[in-house]
Amino acid sequence: MIIVRIVLVIILFLVGNPGSAVAGEAVASIDYSLLRYGEIVPQLLEIGYSGKETLVYDVSWTGGIKIGELHLQVNVLDNHAGEYEIRAEVTTKNGAIDLLYPIEDLHVTKVRGPKRLPYHYEIWQKEGFNYRAHRVIEFDQEHGKIKYTKNNKIEGIFQVEGETNNEFSSFFNSRLMEFAIGGRFIVPTFADKKRNEVIVNAVARRDFEETLLGPVTAVEIMPIMNFKGLYDKKGDTVIWYTDDECRVPVLINSKIVIGSLTAELVAYDNPACSRYAAIERKTEKKK
């Protein structure tokens, strides 16, 4: 079920292309010493971490065949000042492959501090008819220690140099950084049991005539990765964020061995973003 595995990849944003010779050469040729670490623009925090944002995506294969959904939320944690929860639900419900290989994965990342760095990451995986897993990753950002537990068994305690994100905080934090077209910056990310320096490229601007939000101008972002993360990855991935203070990711596209996968925004709500009204998901027609 290679298509199913790649669905999970596009959903997780940091989808580089470790299996690609082109990507490998690109990473090898980069002088990291010349790159800066990305920094969150303070003015964007109020909207990006309003604590009330919801985004829903349909994930489709080439030709518009829907195979899954992604539900994202950024919630403020009650009784925990300055702490937030990034909640991501991955499902094949309402998709063409659900009867063959159902997926119900839940990822919860808790972040805090001005850099919104993770301190707790928990994953519940339900894939196929038999596979079940529960993972917990605890981040001690101050001392550079990361504890990884799977199914209540400690898999390892890792020492890293410097602060780090996980895959989800990388996605939400990088969108709040400065996008200079033609420029690039680094977002450190813990995956594959080590700290990786992810390069984020701001490629170009593009006008979309039709999106859930209406006509928008978006910035095309392409990450360069050299790790697999929780799911295997193949092919280039591009994310388009609205070029405004709300930085809404309206579209994600990932090339795969056969065709491509697209995640399209189908519902959005963020009271802190006055530019776009809340739009509920349209009821799907029964086939």
Buried (B, 14 or more C-beta within 10 A) or exposed (E): EEBBBBBBBBBBBBBBBBEBEEBEEBBEEBEEEEBEEBEBBEEBBEBBBBBBBBBBBBBBBEEEBBBBBBBBBBBBBEEEEEBBBBBBBBBBEEBBBBEEBBBBBBBBBBBBEEEBBBBBBBBBBBBEEEEEEEBBBBBEBEEBEBBBBBEEEEBEEBEBEEBBBBBBBBBBBBBBBEBEEEEBBBBBBBBEEEBBBBBBBBBBEBEBEEBBBEEBEBBBBBBBBBBBBBBEBBBBBBBBBBBBBBBBBBBBBBBBEEEBBBBBBBBBBBEBBEEBEEBEBEEEEEE
